[in-house]
């Protein structure tokens, strides 16, 4: 499929109260028109 392209939509919900209480960090980061998944901190 030469010249084919794929568009992907990403929707991230706000943190709930439990996640906020645990100081959760988002693993999704936007860089211009690109979406990146960061590694979780353990």
Secondary structure, DSSP 8 states (H G I E B T S, - for coil): -TT-------------HHHHHTT---SEEEETTEEEE-----
